Amino acid sequence: MSKKDKATIHDIANKLGITASTVSRALNNHPRISARTKELVHEAAKEINYKPNSFAVALRNGRSRLIGIVIPTVNRNFFSSIVRGIEEYANERDYRVVITQSYDNYEKEKQTVNALIDAQVDGIMVSLGKTTTGLTHFKKAIDMGIPLVFFDRVAEELPVSQVVIDDFQASFLMTEHMIRQGYRRIAHFNSPMKINIFKERFRGYREALETYGLSVDPNLLIYSNLQLEDGRESVHTLLNKGISFDAIFSASDYSIVGAMQELKKNGIRIPEDVGLAGFGNEPFTEFTDPPLSTVDQVSIPMGQSVAKMFFELLENEGITLPIQKVVLTPKVIFRKSTQKTSP
């Protein structure tokens, strides 16, 4: 039997010469249906390979048992690990996740959220795209009573619970470490987008400099999309303009690897001439030469916290719960790329 000819309760009814409603009641173990009829219905269902539509059954019970997850991209260890944390927690509760990607595109993000709403998911978990400028698609979900939880990149303006790491503290500690290693002209690569994580990472960098009597030099601030090529181009800009620097702290591991490639291309030693630190603890940071200092964003615990928060909302449906903000402590990892040696 093809997918188009998928067996239905009407096929069972025709086979046994009973009504479809009787078949439905028998399959759902209705007390008014005899044991013999139930037995015959189940045997017939097995013979014709009848499979109940679990989605339709769930909707009749008021739940789809589906959760929508919106992330910028799945090909980042950070986001894929968060999804893993959410999925493990959800599967234990017999829920399934629908993973979607915005690719940091605002229009794509809107389309994705609207598609999840149309699919009648029981809730949505979101990390904002870099180019998100409006929030009407999320307000629509809120107005419809769909549980919504933000993580990592969040919308501070919305009355929605969120899970983040302490980006400020991590950035402060990494910059402080570099200063204590003897670096003084620390360039900072960041994103021009007005996303909370990038604002907090800059704030931590600035606060550490000021704490140690150093000022922020605008010439050492370079904004980009923080991809591999952006790191190369940012270092190329600093060198071509003759801007003095002895370290780089990037808000992304990808751009700091690009920076490393460009520095090596120009015969600049790491960490003796320039110290390097990134953010994200992507797997490759441990295997560069030298290994890169970075920040671990505790992604699996974040995913579990997001899922826990979501299920609290789901289990208290109809009850107005206070907005929660969970701030997790990241792990700052100091490796050889910032361990300055004596000249």
N, C-alpha and C positions, 0 to 999 in steps of 0.2 A: 504493500500500500504506500503510495507516494505521500509527500508532505501535504499536497493539495487534498488527498483523499484520507486524511487523518481520521482515525476512528472517533466516533462521537457516542454520546449516550443514546442517541436515536438509533444507531446501528445495533447497540445492545438490546434496545427495546424491540426492534423489528425481529431480531434473532429469537427472542424469548416470547414474543407476542404479548408484551405488556407495555404500559405507557412509559414515556421518558421521565415523567415526574416520579414514577415508582422506582425506576433505575436510579435516579438522583438520590432519592431517600435511602435506598438500599446501600449505595456507595458511601453515604454519610452516616450509616449505622442508625437510621431513624428507629425509635423503639416500636413504632406501629407496623413496621415491616417484619414479616416472619423470618425466622432463621433460615428456612429452606430457600426463600426467595433471595435473601442476601447471598447465600451460597451459590445459587445459580447465576446471579448477576456477576459476582466476582469471577466465577469460572468463565463466563462468556467474555468478560472484559479481558481476561488473560488470553483467551483464544484469539481474539481479534486485535490484541496488542493495544488496548485502549489506555491512553495516558491522560490523566486529568490536567486541565490547564491550571497550573499552580498559581499563575499570576491572577487569573480570574477569581480563583478561590480566595486568594489573599485580599483582593479588592472587596469581595463580598463580606469579608470579615473586617473591613475598614482599614486595612494596611496592605501595602504592596510588598513590604519587607525588602525594599530596595533603598539604598542610600546613594545619593549623588555626591561625587567628589570632583571638585574643579581645581586643577593645579596648572601652573604655567606650562610645565613640560614634564614628561615622565622620564626623560633621559638624563636626569640629575640624581645622583645617589641620595641627596637630601630628600627630594620629593618622593622618590620610589620607596624609601625607607619609611616615610610617614604613612604612605598608602599601606605598606605592609603592617604597620602598627594598628591602623584603623581596621584593616581587613581581618586580622587575627581576632581582634576584640569583637567585631561584628559577627563573624562566622560562628563564634562560640554561642551567640544569641540567635542563631538561625537567620541572620540577615546577610544580604549580598550587596556588594558595592558596584556602582557604575562609575568607572574612571574616565574623566574627560579632560582634555587639554585646551587651554586658551591660547597657547603659544605667545603669551604676553600681548595679545591683540584684543583691544576693547570690544570691537564688534563681534569677534568670535566668542568672547566671554559672555556677552549678552545673549547670543544665539544659543549657546550651550546651556545657560541657566534656564532660559525659556523652554528649551527642549526637555530638561529634567523636570520642570514643573508640569509640562504636558504629559510626561511619562508617569506622573503621579507618584514620584518618589516620596518616601516618608520623611526626608530631610536632606539638607545639602550642607556639605563642608567645603569651605573655600579658602584658597590662597590667591589674593588679587594679582592680576597681571600688571606689569610695569606701566602700561599705557592707559590703565583704567582712569577715566575722568568723570564718569557719572555712576550713580548707584541705583537708578530706577529699577533695574532688573532684580536687585536684591530687595528693594522695598516692596516689589510685587510679591515676592515669596513671603515676606514678613506679613503683609496685608492678608495673604491667603492662609496664614496660620501655619506655614511650613517651618519646622525647626531649622535654624540656620546657625552655624558655628564657623567662625573665622580662625585661621591659624597662620602663623609666620607673618605674611603680608596682610594686614588687617585694615578694615575701614573704621577708624576711630569715631566717625560721625554717626554711625548706626548703633542703635541700642541692641547690640548683639554680643553674646559671649564669645570669648576669644582665648586662644592659647598662643603664647609667644615665648621667645627666650629673652634674656636680658642682654640685648644687643649693645646697649650702652656700656654695661660693665665689662663685657668681653672685649670690646674695642678699647676701652680705657686700659685694661690690663695688658693687652698686646702692645699698645703704644708705650705704656710705662716700661714694659720689659725691654723694648728696643732702646728707649732712652737710657735705661740702666746699663745696657750693653755698650753705651758710648755713642750711639747715633744721635745726631742733633738736627740734621736737615732731612726730616722724614716726609717724603711725598705721600699723598693720599689719593688713591684712585677710588672714585665713587660713581654712583648713578645720578643723572640729573632728574630722575623721576621722583615725585613727591610721595614715595612709599615709606611707611614708618620705619622699616628696617634700615634703610639707607640714611635716613635722618638721624637715627639713633647711633649708627656706627660712626657717622661724622662727629656727632656730639661727644662720644667717648674719646675719639682721637683728639678733638680740640681741648677737652677738659684735661686730659693727661698732659698735653703740651703746656697748658697754662699752669697746671699744678707744679710743674718743674721749671717754671720761669721762662718757657719758650713761647713764642708767638706763632700764630698761624700765618704762614706766608701764602698769599693767594696764588703765587707762581707755582706752588707745590701741590695745588689742588687741580686734579684733572678728572673731568666727567665724561662718561661714555656708557655703552651698554654692557661693559665689563666682560666681554667675551675674549677669547684667546687673541684674536687679531687686535682688539682694542688695547690689550696690554702691550703688545709690540709697538703699536703706533704711539701710545702714551710715552713710553721710554724714548722712542725716536724723537718725539717733540721736545722732551726735556733736554736731550743731548744736543739737538740741533740749535736750540735757543741758548745753549750754554748755561742752563740753570743748574746751580750747584745742589746736589742731593747726595746723601750717603745711606738712605734707606727708603723703602717703599712699603706702605701698608695698604693693601687693597681690600675692598669690601667683597671681593670674590676670588676664589681660588683660580678660576679660569684666566682672568686677566693677569694674575701674578705669575702664572706659568708663561704667558706670552711675554711678560716683562723679563723673566729669567732668560728666555731664548734670545731676546734682543740684547740684553746685557752681555751674555756670553759671546754673541756675534761681534761685539765691540771690544772683546778682550777684558771685560770688567769682571773682577773676581767677586764671588759670593761665598761667605759673608764679609770677607776682608775689606773690600771696597764699598760694597752696597749690601745692606741687609734686606731680606725679603720676608713678608708675611702676608698670608691670605685669610680667607674666611670661608668656612664650609666643610673642611676636612674631607674633601673628595678623595677617593681611594688612591689616586695617582700622586697625591702630595707626599706620601710616605716613600715613594720610589723615584722622585726626582733627584738630581745631583747638584747640590746637596738636598736632603729632605726638607720640605717646607714647613715652617711654623704656620699654624692655622688655628681655627676655632671649630670645635665640634659642636654642632647644633642639636645634639641629643634627639635625633629625628624619630627613632622608634618610640621612646617615651612620650614625645610630642604627639605622635599618632594615637597612642593609647589614651593620653589625656583628652584629646579631641573627641575620640569615640566615647569615652566615659561621660564627658560633658553632654554630648549629643543624646545618649541614652537616658540621662537624667531628665533632659527636656522631654523626651518621648514618653517616659514613664509617668511624667507629671503633666500630661496633656490636659489643657483646660485650666491649669493652675499657673498664675503669673509668678515665675521665679525671678529672683534678683539677677541682674546681669553679672556674669562672672568674668574675671580676667586672671588666668593662670600664667604666671611668669616662671619659666623653668631656668635653671642655672646651667649655662653652657660650659664646656670644658675648653680651656685655653691650652693649646699644645705648643710647647717651645721645642723646635728642632734645630738642626745645624744652620739653617739659612739665616738665623738671627744670632747665632753664637759667635760674636765678633772676636777674632784672635788679635793678639798683640802684633803691631807692625814689626 
